[in-house]
Amino acid sequence: MTMLNLRPQDKLGGAVGAYDGVNNTSDCEFGLNKPIHLKSEGRFYLRSAFFPISYKNVQAGVNDRFMLRFKKDTGSDDDAVFVVIQIPAGQYDTITQLAAAINTELSALNTTLSGTAFNRNKLGGGAVNVYGDDATEQTRAILSAGMTCAVETDAQSKDHLTFTLPDNCVFASTDVMTRDGGTIGATTLNSFSILFKDSTGSPVATLLNREANKLMGWGDEIKLDELGRFSRNGGDTIVNGGPRTQTSRTSGGSTPDVLFLRSATLANTLFTPYIFIRCDLARQTVETRGAGTSRQTDLIGKIPCSSSGYGDALFYEADNNPLYFNLADGTIQNVRLTLTDSDGRLLNLDENEWEIALVFEGLQD
């Protein structure tokens, strides 16, 4: 047997004994000064691991955006106003903290949006009218009153997020730009939806691969809804499991009533339930991908995130029945390890260290 104890600071291309300050340590390749030479078929397995929980549960470019669609009625989207909200990347230990961060971005809807810079107060959050044709239109106020996000506390909908437009809230002015390049009246806001999919045309900001649907309590099946109907709860009645109909005001005109959408499931600040360890020497794991499909992958271990607090440490030791992966005879010169979330995306570990031990068994030189 040979045991390899691997640390990211010793990866190929890095400075000896120090971090390089550039590459994310979730993707590391190692070169062996003394290669492992198997004279016949062998096998290897994950023996132990240590990880600091250093990645954020909201990651810039991964799960930090959603879209709000404001409409004068339930008709064409051409006359609708679309706003992308970007949640600042960070570690939100509770749903209440997450709602507070979203609320901060919503508060700009009736003042001044961030535009495409998405860097309000230098924290990386913001909002933009995605069909504004210049910087002025992309930052113009959308609403006449404040929109809010709250965490429900009642037994029926505890820890669901609810987005609310208050009484009498309409479009902020007659100059708010719509998807078709026109403008909309200040008294015609009668419907809104939460979307996790881009609209058509040429938006100035995209949701693609940045959807926060799981984080906020909307599932993948809703993200793909072509009609943009994203609430099981509309009006003043809780209808869990009911039709996902677009919510409209029951009274319009000069005194429109309150309007809200509630998430279909619990909001969830757990970014990934496991740390997925992948190794380029293996190709025997079968994982599901897409709608009922599966493929062989390089997964060799799943470390449960029994504690997900930022700065916590996870330790793993294989039990008496480790999962073995077969190796053909030959020489092993390099080993590449990647650490991902449940969707196969690299964890954003920055330069944080970890340790992984692999054991190789077989007839060796």
Summary of the structure (lengths in Angstrom):
residues: 365
radius of gyration: 24.7
end to end distance: 10.9
largest distance: 84.9
contacts: 1132
relative contact order: 0.25
helix: 10%
strand: 35%
